Amino acid sequence: MDTSKEWYAAVKEWQRARDELTHAIAAIKWPDPTPECLASYDRACARETAARERMSQAYERIRR
């Protein structure tokens, strides 16, 4: 895959993961969050972090 297309795909994946994380944060009911909400947040946070890392790696490949 072309490196710019790879980076674009990584950005789109990160945007989806960021949106998922935003929804997971909004779903938390404070002051008594349920374990399911917190687990959903943890998964979304991990996906967003992984997607952000893939996006950064793709960007670094473009810069070379």
N, C-alpha and C positions, 0 to 999 in steps of 0.2 A: 504494500500500500504506500502511496506517496506520503511523505512525512507531513506535508501540510494537511492532507486529508486525515491522516492519523491524529494530528493535533486537534483538528476541527471535531472529529468524532469524540475525542477525549473531553473536549470542552462541553459538548452536548451531554455526555454521560455525567460530567460533574454538575451541570445545571440540573439534570434530573435528580441526582443525589442530593443536591442542595435543597431542591423543592421538597423532596421526601423528608429531609431533616427539618425543614420549616414546618411541615405538617405535623411531624412527630412532636415538635416542641409545642405547637398550638394545642395538641390533643392532651397534654399533661394537665391534669386537674389539681391545681394547688389549693389548699395546703396538704391534701391527701392523695398523692399520685398512686395509681394502681401499679402493681408489679408489671402488668402487661404494657402499660404506657411507658414505663421506664425501660423495659426490654426493647420496645419498639424504638425508643429514642437511642438506645445503645447501638442497635443494628444500623439505624439511619446514620448515626455519627460515624460508625466504622466504614460504611459505604462511602460517605462523603469524603472522609479522610483518604481512603484508597483511591477514589476517583480524582481527588485533587493531586495526589502523588503521581498518578498516571498522566494527568494533564501536564504537570511540571516536567516529567521525563520526556514526554512528546515534544514539549517546547524546547527542551535542551537539545534534542536531536535535530530540530529545525535550525537552531542557531549554529550548529557545526557545519 
